[in-house]
């Protein structure tokens, strides 16, 4: 039974914000849950192993009607806001389970509906166990960028990312990455997504990732919150174990003669420290312009909220009857677009809040209090940011001193 939210941000006064001059940021990224099932059984998966179990009642695949309605709603949103480019992310479950014909139909339907005046970037986030030459040829033809989930070396990856029968998936992923990372398909390689496991050596993990020469790496903190804390292996005594792990990687990455891959978390923090804006929702205070369409056509918030409580991403909107603009006035969506005004009192008084941004919204949840809290990773983020600031500041000082 889904929880009816009465906690913050359900109480957020959107009318008052509008009267004060705030205006919503249109959605520029549309995550399409084209397939609700997966061929892996990853132990940490927020879709299948955490609080929200709505996948059980979702249709396995997005229907032709839902695809058409979604494409039409995206096109309406693009025209209403004069958007010159958008990103459409094919997601799941495992999106490749939909098959090549369905993928072609979804991609061409969306691009046809939006029309030639707007650049429609398409990406697919996959576990890569099904990624073969035939899929790559399709994506090459349709100009689709591919992100792959990989958690490190074989033993590290296979600890959690296993098939339903318990067999590891690393061998299949490595084979697919061999095709994707070299030759004519190289241009499609968007990067690697790695969920941090404290039991995995950080440098071994980093080296295993860069061995595939990815253009970018996303290190993700395991999803958790104040009511369901993230993993902490026995024997870990540090107050900031995730910061320790990331700092080890950062120091190696930053000190290298050249960064072999962009590590987006590190790059975002440096960008923010130098006065820039964030481009990802994991860090910083930039408005979040991402919306999700579930397999059944439901318009939802970020799917990572499924780790918080049952029904957390639900908006009650549907592509068959509602516009994406209707979502822009909902308190949970607004809360992710108002920057510092959405921070808890603790975060509001923190000197790191412009860089940290309160951390990923999903990680702020506490039952009975909603999302008006610091991130469960507050201490880790603070230590990581301070370490990166000191490191970058030393380089800036050195450059200034070396000037004639």
Protein Blocks (a to p, Z undefined) as FASTA:
>chain_A
ZZddfbdfklpcfklmmmnopacdddfbdcddfbfbdfbdcfklmklmmmblklmmpcfb
dcfklmmmmmmmmmmmmmmnopabdcddddedjfklnojmlmmmmmmmmmmmnommbccd
dddddehlmmcfklmmmmmmnopacddddebjfklmmmmmccfkopafklmmmmmmmmmm
gcjllmmmnbdcddddfkbcfklmmmmmmmnopabdcdddddddfklccdddehiabfbl
mlmmmmmmmmmmmmpmbdfbacfklmmmmmmmnopacfbfkgcjbdcfbdcddfkopacd
dfklmmmpghklpgoiafklpcfklmmmgmklmmmmnommlpcfklmmpcklmmnnnpaf
klmpcghkljadcdfklmmmmmmmmmmmmmmmmmmmmmmmmpZZ
